[in-house]
Amino acid sequence: MSSTASDSGKDIVLVVDDDSDICVALEMLLEYEGFTVWTAKNGRMALARLEAEAERGKRPVAIFSDVKMPGMDGMNFLEEVQSREDPPPVLMISGHGDIETAVEAV
């Protein structure tokens, strides 16, 4: 059985963004709100983190993912996460949004 709590008992949120300033800002905000935050620079790194933590019985309560990233972008990452059993909610974020991308994410 997976736990959504870190060793400190706080709920875990994963932030995936290639912009380190965005990662730091979200990490600070979420930690202030009482969450433990994991970060990854792209979809591949995020999937690796999810797999490694799952082996320890840990999983996030939610994931924030940028849409546009090098390597595995946010849309491909979203597909991978959604294909897993009991996936956490994924909130897509972007500074380059358009209606077509928003509809595709839904």
All heavy atoms as an XYZ file, in Angstrom:
800
protein
N       0.840     -1.182      0.000
C       0.000      0.000      0.000
C       0.882      1.242      0.000
O       1.812      1.356      0.770
C      -0.910     -0.034      1.221
C      -1.779      1.182      1.359
S      -2.871      1.021      2.768
C      -4.346      1.598      2.026
N       0.585      2.184     -0.877
C       1.365      3.408     -0.985
C       0.859      4.454     -0.016
O      -0.325      4.550      0.259
C       1.278      3.967     -2.396
O       1.898      3.111     -3.302
N       1.796      5.260      0.449
C       1.459      6.370      1.327
C       1.663      7.677      0.583
O       2.612      7.836     -0.173
C       2.354      6.345      2.559
O       2.187      7.518      3.318
N       0.763      8.624      0.804
C       0.906      9.951      0.207
C       1.589     10.909      1.172
O       1.693     12.093      0.898
C      -0.469     10.525     -0.183
O      -1.294     10.567      0.978
C      -1.121      9.693     -1.268
N       2.073     10.379      2.290
C       2.739     11.207      3.287
C       4.237     10.949      3.272
O       4.690      9.833      3.062
C       2.177     10.931      4.677
N       5.000     11.991      3.502
C       6.444     11.855      3.606
C       6.780     11.300      4.982
O       5.897     11.081      5.817
C       7.105     13.216      3.415
O       6.738     14.090      4.466
N       8.064     11.077      5.225
C       8.490     10.580      6.531
C       8.116     11.549      7.648
O       7.940     11.151      8.787
C      10.001     10.334      6.539
C      10.392      9.186      5.615
O       9.537      8.318      5.326
O      11.551      9.163      5.169
N       7.963     12.830      7.317
C       7.576     13.828      8.318
C       6.065     13.867      8.525
O       5.571     14.624      9.345
C       8.070     15.213      7.895
O       7.412     15.615      6.707
N       5.325     13.043      7.752
C       3.877     13.004      7.894
C       3.142     13.999      7.012
O       1.922     14.051      7.013
N       3.873     14.801      6.242
C       3.245     15.792      5.364
C       2.867     15.160      4.028
O       3.570     14.291      3.527
C       4.210     16.949      5.097
C       4.583     17.733      6.338
C       5.577     18.826      5.973
C       5.990     19.622      7.191
N       6.973     20.667      6.840
N       1.755     15.619      3.439
C       1.379     15.168      2.102
C       2.433     15.616      1.095
O       3.063     16.664      1.253
C       0.016     15.732      1.703
C      -1.136     15.005      2.377
O      -0.964     13.840      2.784
O      -2.219     15.604      2.483
N       2.598     14.813      0.043
C       3.638     15.043     -0.956
C       3.030     15.578     -2.247
O       2.006     15.086     -2.714
C       4.378     13.730     -1.257
C       4.995     13.151      0.022
C       5.439     13.934     -2.335
C       5.374     11.686     -0.087
N       3.703     16.572     -2.835
C       3.337     17.115     -4.145
C       4.586     17.066     -5.024
O       5.687     17.392     -4.569
C       2.828     18.566     -4.032
C       2.583     19.163     -5.403
C       1.560     18.631     -3.193
N       4.416     16.639     -6.276
C       5.506     16.619     -7.246
C       5.348     17.809     -8.193
O       4.263     18.022     -8.743
C       5.490     15.314     -8.047
C       6.439     15.199     -9.236
C       7.901     15.332     -8.800
C       6.206     13.885     -9.971
N       6.423     18.581     -8.372
C       6.438     19.719     -9.297
C       7.404     19.381    -10.427
O       8.567     19.055    -10.181
C       6.887     21.024     -8.593
C       7.019     22.159     -9.595
C       5.916     21.388     -7.477
N       6.906     19.446    -11.672
C       7.715     19.107    -12.846
C       7.781     20.333    -13.762
O       6.770     20.739    -14.326
C       7.099     17.913    -13.623
C       8.050     17.455    -14.719
C       6.737     16.770    -12.689
N       8.965     20.923    -13.876
C       9.123     22.115    -14.706
C      10.601     22.297    -15.024
O      11.448     22.137    -14.142
C       8.590     23.348    -13.984
C       8.268     24.495    -14.932
O       9.131     24.840    -15.772
O       7.150     25.030    -14.843
N      10.915     22.625    -16.275
C      12.310     22.850    -16.659
C      12.809     24.228    -16.246
O      14.007     24.477    -16.268
C      12.491     22.656    -18.169
C      11.646     23.609    -18.995
O      10.484     23.852    -18.625
O      12.146     24.098    -20.026
N      11.923     25.105    -15.829
C      12.304     26.438    -15.362
C      12.543     26.369    -13.851
O      11.599     26.225    -13.074
C      11.197     27.439    -15.693
C      11.549     28.872    -15.336
O      12.325     29.092    -14.379
O      11.030     29.779    -16.007
N      13.801     26.471    -13.451
C      14.128     26.322    -12.029
C      13.472     27.393    -11.163
O      13.141     27.138    -10.004
C      15.646     26.326    -11.815
O      16.205     27.545    -12.255
N      13.247     28.601    -11.711
C      12.584     29.650    -10.933
C      11.140     29.255    -10.593
O      10.665     29.505     -9.482
C      12.584     30.978    -11.689
C      13.975     31.590    -11.797
O      14.840     31.262    -10.957
O      14.194     32.390    -12.722
N      10.456     28.637    -11.550
C       9.080     28.177    -11.306
C       9.093     27.070    -10.256
O       8.263     27.063     -9.339
C       8.414     27.688    -12.605
C       8.325     28.815    -13.634
C       7.050     27.070    -12.326
C       7.456     29.978    -13.244
N      10.025     26.125    -10.391
C      10.122     25.034     -9.410
C      10.344     25.579     -8.004
O       9.669     25.158     -7.061
C      11.257     24.066     -9.773
S      10.817     22.833    -10.991
N      11.276     26.505     -7.880
C      11.576     27.070     -6.564
C      10.366     27.818     -6.009
O      10.019     27.677     -4.834
C      12.822     27.979     -6.630
C      12.983     28.789     -5.346
C      14.065     27.146     -6.884
N       9.704     28.608     -6.844
C       8.547     29.378     -6.383
C       7.421     28.454     -5.914
O       6.844     28.665     -4.841
C       8.043     30.300     -7.494
N       7.108     27.422     -6.710
C       6.057     26.480     -6.306
C       6.467     25.691     -5.073
O       5.648     25.442     -4.186
C       5.709     25.538     -7.457
C       4.861     26.145     -8.565
C       4.752     25.192     -9.744
C       3.471     26.497     -8.040
N       7.730     25.302     -5.024
C       8.223     24.568     -3.852
C       8.071     25.403     -2.584
O       7.575     24.911     -1.559
C       9.681     24.182     -4.069
C      10.262     23.333     -2.957
C      11.675     22.860     -3.262
O      12.336     23.397     -4.182
O      12.125     21.945     -2.568
N       8.461     26.662     -2.638
C       8.338     27.535     -1.468
C       6.877     27.702     -1.056
O       6.546     27.609      0.135
C       8.978     28.894     -1.758
C      10.483     28.845     -1.834
S      11.264     30.397     -2.385
C      10.597     31.583     -1.259
N       6.009     27.957     -2.021
C       4.589     28.147     -1.736
C       3.977     26.883     -1.127
O       3.279     26.945     -0.107
C       3.845     28.533     -3.016
C       2.332     28.629     -2.897
C       1.934     29.817     -2.038
C       1.700     28.728     -4.269
N       4.239     25.747     -1.744
C       3.649     24.492     -1.270
C       4.205     24.076      0.091
O       3.462     23.573      0.937
C       3.841     23.394     -2.315
C       3.033     23.593     -3.599
C       3.561     22.694     -4.720
C       1.550     23.339     -3.346
N       5.500     24.276      0.304
C       6.066     23.971      1.619
C       5.467     24.881      2.691
O       5.182     24.431      3.802
C       7.587     24.071      1.591
C       8.233     22.892      0.893
C       9.746     22.972      0.829
O      10.319     24.059      1.109
O      10.353     21.944      0.485
N       5.261     26.148      2.358
C       4.625     27.081      3.288
C       3.223     26.590      3.663
O       2.782     26.753      4.794
C       4.556     28.482      2.673
C       3.882     29.488      3.565
C       4.582     30.084      4.619
C       2.552     29.847      3.363
C       3.954     31.007      5.454
C       1.922     30.767      4.195
C       2.632     31.336      5.234
O       2.008     32.238      6.063
N       2.541     25.976      2.695
C       1.190     25.459      2.930
C       1.200     24.085      3.609
O       0.141     23.502      3.843
C       0.409     25.397      1.617
C       0.105     26.757      1.019
C      -0.785     27.614      1.915
O      -1.630     27.070      2.658
O      -0.643     28.852      1.873
N       2.392     23.550      3.910
C       2.484     22.328      4.689
C       2.750     21.045      3.920
O       2.643     19.955      4.480
N       3.128     21.151      2.651
C       3.415     19.967      1.848
C       4.910     19.673      1.799
O       5.723     20.579      1.920
C       2.932     20.164      0.399
C       1.439     20.260      0.265
C       0.821     21.500      0.254
C       0.660     19.124      0.162
C      -0.555     21.615      0.131
C      -0.719     19.225      0.041
C      -1.327     20.466      0.028
N       5.240     18.421      1.584
C       6.592     18.038      1.193
C       6.599     18.092     -0.327
O       5.660     17.624     -0.976
C       6.925     16.612      1.672
O       6.976     16.611      3.102
C       8.240     16.118      1.101
N       7.648     18.661     -0.921
C       7.686     18.856     -2.369
C       8.859     18.105     -2.984
O       9.997     18.230     -2.536
C       7.783     20.358     -2.716
C       7.821     20.561     -4.227
C       6.624     21.127     -2.094
N       8.535     17.310     -4.013
C       9.558     16.713     -4.867
C       9.590     17.541     -6.132
O       8.559     18.027     -6.588
C       9.210     15.285     -5.249
C       9.015     14.309     -4.132
C       9.497     14.381     -2.857
C       8.262     13.094     -4.202
N       9.099     13.287     -2.146
C       8.346     12.476     -2.943
C       7.540     12.472     -5.206
C       7.728     11.261     -2.658
C       6.922     11.264     -4.933
C       7.022     10.667     -3.671
N      10.758     17.688     -6.765
C      10.838     18.417     -8.028
C      11.561     17.576     -9.078
O      12.373     16.703     -8.747
C      11.573     19.764     -7.874
O      12.905     19.531     -7.431
C      10.849     20.678     -6.903
N      11.237     17.849    -10.335
C      11.902     17.211    -11.469
C      11.942     18.204    -12.622
O      11.035     19.022    -12.764
C      11.155     15.947    -11.877
N      12.995     18.118    -13.448
C      13.188     19.072    -14.544
C      12.454     18.701    -15.826
O      12.349     19.519    -16.724
C      14.676     19.221    -14.850
C      15.440     19.883    -13.742
C      16.898     20.040    -14.109
C      17.642     20.708    -12.959
N      19.043     20.941    -13.301
N      11.982     17.467    -15.936
C      11.236     17.056    -17.130
C      10.439     15.790    -16.826
O      10.543     15.224    -15.726
C      12.168     16.852    -18.333
C      13.209     15.783    -18.103
O      12.910     14.692    -17.639
N      14.452     16.098    -18.440
N       9.661     15.360    -17.795
C       8.797     14.206    -17.599
C       9.548     12.923    -17.292
O       9.137     12.138    -16.437
N      10.669     12.699    -17.961
C      11.442     11.474    -17.708
C      11.968     11.429    -16.276
O      11.907     10.392    -15.617
C      12.587     11.359    -18.706
C      12.133     10.978    -20.081
C      13.314     10.593    -20.980
N      12.825     10.349    -22.312
C      12.956     11.189    -23.320
N      13.582     12.332    -23.148
N      12.474     10.901    -24.509
N      12.503     12.558    -15.819
C      13.012     12.613    -14.443
C      11.868     12.422    -13.446
O      12.046     11.772    -12.420
C      13.730     13.936    -14.193
C      15.033     14.066    -14.946
S      15.832     15.682    -14.687
C      16.323     15.533    -12.982
N      10.724     12.977    -13.754
C       9.567     12.843    -12.861
C       9.109     11.394    -12.778
O       8.811     10.890    -11.688
C       8.428     13.737    -13.345
N       9.048     10.702    -13.918
C       8.655      9.291    -13.904
C       9.654      8.452    -13.121
O       9.260      7.562    -12.354
C       8.518      8.754    -15.332
C       7.337      9.295    -16.128
C       7.422      8.809    -17.570
C       6.018      8.886    -15.498
N      10.937      8.748    -13.281
C      11.959      8.025    -12.515
C      11.768      8.255    -11.012
O      11.886      7.316    -10.216
C      13.361      8.462    -12.956
N      11.458      9.492    -10.632
C      11.237      9.801     -9.214
C      10.006      9.073     -8.696
O      10.014      8.503     -7.591
C      11.086     11.313     -9.016
C      10.830     11.764     -7.581
C      12.071     11.587     -6.726
N      11.867     11.817     -5.326
C      12.231     12.923     -4.675
N      12.788     13.922     -5.313
N      12.034     13.012     -3.373
N       8.929      9.074     -9.482
C       7.710      8.372     -9.073
C       7.975      6.887     -8.863
O       7.510      6.290     -7.881
C       6.603      8.570    -10.108
C       5.988      9.958    -10.185
C       5.080     10.077    -11.401
C       5.230     10.291     -8.911
N       8.744      6.274     -9.773
C       9.051      4.851     -9.658
C       9.919      4.567     -8.443
O       9.664      3.615     -7.698
C       9.716      4.353    -10.938
C       8.753      4.314    -12.111
C       9.430      4.056    -13.445
O      10.602      3.623    -13.466
O       8.775      4.300    -14.474
N      10.952      5.381     -8.232
C      11.841      5.182     -7.084
C      11.088      5.330     -5.766
O      11.267      4.532     -4.844
C      13.007      6.175     -7.145
N      10.245      6.336     -5.682
C       9.493      6.562     -4.443
C       8.422      5.483     -4.242
O       8.134      5.095     -3.113
C       8.866      7.955     -4.443
C       9.877      9.086     -4.433
C      10.686      9.195     -3.149
O      10.359      8.543     -2.137
O      11.676      9.948     -3.153
N       7.843      4.993     -5.340
C       6.842      3.925     -5.231
C       7.459      2.667     -4.618
O       6.798      1.956     -3.856
C       6.242      3.616     -6.596
N       8.716      2.407     -4.947
C       9.408      1.258     -4.355
C       9.539      1.405     -2.849
O       9.631      0.413     -2.131
C      10.785      1.085     -4.994
C      10.713      0.592     -6.422
C      12.076      0.456     -7.062
O      13.096      0.525     -6.345
O      12.125      0.285     -8.292
N       9.533      2.634     -2.362
C       9.587      2.907     -0.916
C       8.193      3.074     -0.319
O       8.053      3.441      0.846
C      10.399      4.159     -0.655
C      11.851      4.016     -0.996
C      12.616      5.237     -0.574
N      13.373      5.667     -1.742
C      13.857      6.863     -1.924
N      13.659      7.796     -1.027
N      14.537      7.157     -2.991
N       7.177      2.877     -1.167
C       5.800      2.994     -0.689
C       5.286      4.414     -0.606
O       4.323      4.688      0.103
N       5.895      5.332     -1.336
C       5.496      6.745     -1.309
C       4.920      7.166     -2.646
O       5.359      6.700     -3.696
C       6.699      7.643     -0.994
C       7.376      7.332      0.319
C       6.535      7.726      1.478
C       7.255      7.437      2.788
N       6.383      7.570      3.913
N       3.938      8.072     -2.609
C       3.363      8.638     -3.835
C       2.813     10.015     -3.519
O       2.410     10.296     -2.397
C       2.286      7.732     -4.412
C       1.097      7.524     -3.516
C       0.082      6.613     -4.166
N      -0.406      7.197     -5.396
C      -1.662      7.555     -5.594
N      -2.565      7.371     -4.667
N      -2.024      8.095     -6.725
N       2.792     10.891     -4.516
C       2.276     12.247     -4.276
C       0.754     12.280     -4.263
O       0.099     11.440     -4.879
C       2.823     13.035     -5.467
C       2.965     12.026     -6.556
C       3.323     10.735     -5.866
N       0.210     13.274     -3.557
C      -1.241     13.500     -3.579
C      -1.641     14.258     -4.839
O      -2.788     14.200     -5.261
C      -1.755     14.259     -2.330
C      -1.566     13.439     -1.086
C      -1.119     15.629     -2.195
N      -0.680     14.975     -5.436
C      -0.946     15.742     -6.653
C       0.369     16.022     -7.364
O       1.445     15.987     -6.754
C      -1.647     17.057     -6.329
N       0.247     16.310     -8.666
C       1.405     16.655     -9.485
C       1.099     17.950    -10.234
O       0.035     18.095    -10.827
C       1.709     15.548    -10.512
C       2.026     14.224     -9.802
C       2.858     15.964    -11.433
C       2.134     13.032    -10.742
N       2.049     18.893    -10.206
C       2.000     20.093    -11.038
C       3.007     19.867    -12.156
O       4.182     19.596    -11.875
C       2.428     21.336    -10.251
C       1.423     21.829     -9.256
C       1.335     21.263     -8.001
C       0.574     22.875     -9.580
C       0.412     21.716     -7.069
C      -0.349     23.346     -8.655
C      -0.439     22.762     -7.408
N       2.584     19.967    -13.410
C       3.508     19.742    -14.519
C       3.384     20.846    -15.565
O       2.285     21.189    -15.996
C       3.229     18.396    -15.192
O       4.079     18.215    -16.314
N       4.539     21.350    -15.967
C       4.594     22.279    -17.087
C       4.192     21.527    -18.359
O       4.355     20.310    -18.443
C       6.020     22.817    -17.223
C       6.154     23.961    -18.218
O       5.124     24.489    -18.682
O       7.303     24.324    -18.518
N       3.669     22.239    -19.324
C       3.278     21.626    -20.594
C       4.490     21.513    -21.516
O       4.762     20.460    -22.077
C       2.156     22.437    -21.278
C       1.857     21.893    -22.664
C       0.894     22.421    -20.420
N       5.231     22.588    -21.665
C       6.361     22.640    -22.600
C       7.671     22.415    -21.859
O       8.090     23.246    -21.060
C       6.417     24.000    -23.300
C       5.142     24.403    -23.988
C       5.003     23.738    -25.317
C       3.785     24.303    -26.038
N       3.348     23.486    -27.119
N       8.302     21.259    -22.133
C       9.601     20.938    -21.547
C      10.411     20.149    -22.569
O       9.836     19.433    -23.389
C       9.437     20.079    -20.285
C       8.731     20.753    -19.136
S       8.553     19.675    -17.697
C       7.269     18.539    -18.259
N      11.743     20.244    -22.520
C      12.563     19.445    -23.429
C      12.496     17.962    -23.044
O      12.171     17.618    -21.905
C      13.975     20.001    -23.224
C      13.953     20.635    -21.881
C      12.536     21.103    -21.655
N      12.816     17.115    -23.990
C      12.752     15.680    -23.720
C      11.296     15.252    -23.696
O      10.559     15.476    -24.644
N      10.860     14.681    -22.605
C       9.450     14.297    -22.458
C       8.669     15.508    -21.982
O       8.873     15.991    -20.868
C       9.293     13.146    -21.460
C       7.846     12.760    -21.220
S       7.632     11.470    -19.992
C       7.892     10.031    -21.002
N       7.766     15.996    -22.815
C       6.997     17.180    -22.433
C       5.856     16.807    -21.485
O       5.634     15.636    -21.163
C       6.494     17.935    -23.656
C       5.411     17.194    -24.433
O       4.884     16.175    -23.953
O       5.086     17.649    -25.540
N       5.152     17.820    -21.053
C       4.095     17.616    -20.067
C       2.938     16.768    -20.548
O       2.350     16.006    -19.782
N       2.582     16.878    -21.826
C       1.461     16.088    -22.348
C       1.806     14.602    -22.371
O       0.982     13.761    -22.009
C       1.068     16.587    -23.736
C       0.595     18.036    -23.736
S      -0.716     18.400    -22.544
C      -2.066     17.528    -23.291
N       3.031     14.257    -22.791
C       3.449     12.858    -22.770
C       3.561     12.343    -21.335
O       3.205     11.204    -21.045
C       4.773     12.670    -23.508
C       4.633     12.859    -24.999
O       3.598     12.562    -25.582
N       5.663     13.381    -25.626
N       4.066     13.206    -20.457
C       4.144     12.833    -19.040
C       2.750     12.571    -18.482
O       2.529     11.583    -17.788
C       4.851     13.949    -18.256
C       4.831     13.750    -16.772
C       5.551     12.733    -16.180
C       4.069     14.584    -15.956
C       5.522     12.539    -14.801
C       4.037     14.408    -14.589
C       4.771     13.381    -14.015
N       1.797     13.436    -18.810
C       0.415     13.263    -18.354
C      -0.132     11.913    -18.813
O      -0.745     11.192    -18.024
C      -0.455     14.404    -18.886
C      -1.952     14.318    -18.593
C      -2.234     14.368    -17.095
C      -2.692     15.436    -19.321
N       0.090     11.566    -20.071
C      -0.369     10.268    -20.580
C       0.222      9.112    -19.789
O      -0.479      8.157    -19.445
C       0.008     10.109    -22.056
C      -0.880     10.850    -23.014
C      -0.473     10.598    -24.454
O      -0.001      9.479    -24.768
O      -0.633     11.519    -25.266
N       1.525      9.190    -19.514
C       2.196      8.123    -18.752
C       1.612      8.000    -17.342
O       1.361      6.898    -16.858
C       3.704      8.386    -18.661
C       4.440      8.123    -19.925
C       4.583      6.639    -20.233
O       4.659      5.825    -19.289
O       4.619      6.295    -21.415
N       1.405      9.118    -16.692
C       0.860      9.097    -15.327
C      -0.557      8.542    -15.337
O      -0.915      7.689    -14.516
C       0.895     10.505    -14.685
C       0.121     10.531    -13.372
C       2.334     10.946    -14.449
N      -1.373      8.995    -16.283
C      -2.771      8.566    -16.348
C      -2.913      7.085    -16.690
O      -3.941      6.480    -16.382
C      -3.545      9.419    -17.352
C      -3.698     10.864    -16.929
C      -4.435     11.027    -15.608
O      -5.431     10.387    -15.376
N      -3.904     11.870    -14.742
N      -1.888      6.494    -17.298
C      -1.958      5.073    -17.652
C      -1.676      4.166    -16.452
O      -1.873      2.957    -16.528
C      -0.977      4.753    -18.782
O       0.362      4.803    -18.316
N      -1.244      4.735    -15.356
C      -0.917      3.955    -14.157
C      -2.160      3.720    -13.309
O      -3.141      4.456    -13.390
C       0.145      4.680    -13.327
C       1.453      4.781    -14.061
C       2.402      5.740    -13.401
N       3.623      5.806    -14.185
C       4.821      5.554    -13.690
N       4.970      5.257    -12.419
N       5.872      5.618    -14.466
N      -2.074      2.705    -12.483
C      -3.185      2.395    -11.583
C      -3.313      3.488    -10.529
O      -2.327      3.891     -9.917
C      -2.939      1.044    -10.901
C      -4.083      0.596    -10.042
C      -3.849     -0.770     -9.424
O      -3.127     -1.579    -10.021
O      -4.395     -1.011     -8.331
N      -4.531      3.979    -10.332
C      -4.839      4.987     -9.317
C      -3.894      6.198     -9.378
O      -3.226      6.515     -8.395
C      -4.813      4.344     -7.930
C      -5.435      5.228     -6.870
O      -6.298      6.069     -7.206
O      -5.043      5.095     -5.691
N      -3.868      6.881    -10.530
C      -2.946      8.019    -10.657
C      -3.385      9.209     -9.809
O      -4.576      9.423     -9.606
C      -3.025      8.365    -12.145
C      -4.395      7.941    -12.539
C      -4.689      6.709    -11.712
N      -2.422      9.992     -9.336
C      -2.781     11.219     -8.616
C      -3.286     12.264     -9.603
O      -3.004     12.175    -10.804
C      -1.457     11.655     -7.987
C      -0.406     11.095     -8.878
C      -0.969      9.810     -9.410
N      -4.007     13.273     -9.133
C      -4.419     14.362    -10.024
C      -3.188     15.094    -10.558
O      -2.213     15.291     -9.833
C      -5.233     15.289     -9.130
C      -5.429     14.588     -7.843
C      -4.471     13.452     -7.773
N      -3.242     15.467    -11.831
C      -2.152     16.206    -12.457
C      -2.691     17.568    -12.885
O      -3.670     17.650    -13.625
C      -1.581     15.461    -13.687
C      -0.464     16.273    -14.327
C      -1.084     14.075    -13.294
N      -2.071     18.625    -12.400
C      -2.447     19.990    -12.758
C      -1.427     20.495    -13.761
O      -0.237     20.573    -13.450
C      -2.457     20.890    -11.520
C      -3.495     20.513    -10.472
C      -2.925     19.525     -9.488
C      -3.993     21.728     -9.792
N      -1.892     20.799    -14.970
C      -1.000     21.265    -16.027
C      -0.847     22.778    -15.922
O      -1.836     23.501    -15.775
C      -1.554     20.876    -17.398
C      -1.779     19.382    -17.585
S      -0.300     18.367    -17.352
C       0.667     18.848    -18.776
N       0.397     23.244    -15.991
C       0.695     24.671    -15.905
C       1.540     25.072    -17.110
O       2.293     24.259    -17.643
C       1.418     25.039    -14.593
C       2.713     24.239    -14.440
C       0.507     24.810    -13.401
C       3.536     24.601    -13.218
N       1.388     26.312    -17.562
C       2.194     26.759    -18.694
C       2.156     28.267    -18.822
O       1.139     28.898    -18.553
C       1.679     26.143    -19.995
O       2.482     26.558    -21.079
N       3.252     28.808    -19.259
C       3.313     30.222    -19.606
C       3.020     30.436    -21.077
O       3.035     31.552    -21.560
N       2.758     29.353    -21.808
C       2.528     29.421    -23.251
C       1.217     28.762    -23.616
O       1.124     28.037    -24.588
C       3.661     28.717    -24.009
C       5.018     29.151    -23.580
N       5.565     30.361    -23.958
C       5.931     28.556    -22.777
C       6.764     30.476    -23.415
N       7.008     29.408    -22.700
N       0.181     28.966    -22.818
C      -1.076     28.260    -23.010
C      -1.897     28.754    -24.183
O      -1.825     29.915    -24.577
N      -2.670     27.830    -24.727
C      -3.668     28.165    -25.723
C      -4.850     27.221    -25.535
O      -4.761     26.233    -24.809
C      -3.110     28.115    -27.151
C      -2.547     26.746    -27.533
O      -3.016     25.723    -27.008
O      -1.644     26.705    -28.375
N      -5.958     27.514    -26.158
C      -7.170     26.727    -25.991
C      -6.962     25.276    -26.431
O      -7.367     24.347    -25.745
C      -8.351     27.352    -26.763
C      -8.636     28.766    -26.263
C      -9.593     26.480    -26.693
C      -9.097     28.848    -24.833
N      -6.288     25.074    -27.556
C      -6.075     23.716    -28.073
C      -5.300     22.854    -27.076
O      -5.650     21.703    -26.826
C      -5.306     23.788    -29.404
C      -5.081     22.431    -30.041
C      -4.334     22.529    -31.353
O      -4.328     23.618    -31.978
O      -3.748     21.523    -31.756
N      -4.266     23.410    -26.475
C      -3.473     22.660    -25.491
C      -4.307     22.366    -24.253
O      -4.243     21.274    -23.704
C      -2.210     23.445    -25.107
O      -1.457     23.697    -26.294
C      -1.359     22.669    -24.129
N      -5.103     23.313    -23.811
C      -5.951     23.109    -22.643
C      -6.957     21.983    -22.897
O      -7.158     21.119    -22.041
C      -6.687     24.389    -22.282
N      -7.570     21.969    -24.072
C      -8.531     20.921    -24.404
C      -7.833     19.568    -24.482
O      -8.342     18.561    -23.993
C      -9.256     21.255    -25.736
C     -10.080     20.073    -26.223
C     -10.137     22.477    -25.536
N      -6.628     19.523    -25.057
C      -5.877     18.276    -25.161
C      -5.546     17.711    -23.780
O      -5.607     16.506    -23.563
C      -4.591     18.514    -25.952
C      -3.789     17.248    -26.187
C      -2.490     17.530    -26.946
O      -2.290     18.652    -27.451
O      -1.669     16.599    -27.012
N      -5.224     18.571    -22.823
C      -4.888     18.118    -21.478
C      -6.063     17.510    -20.754
O      -5.896     16.638    -19.916
C      -4.327     19.286    -20.662
N      -7.273     17.974    -21.070
C      -8.475     17.454    -20.424
C      -8.787     16.098    -21.001
O      -9.099     15.163    -20.407
C      -9.663     18.410    -20.608
C     -10.938     17.813    -20.045
C      -9.371     19.739    -19.960
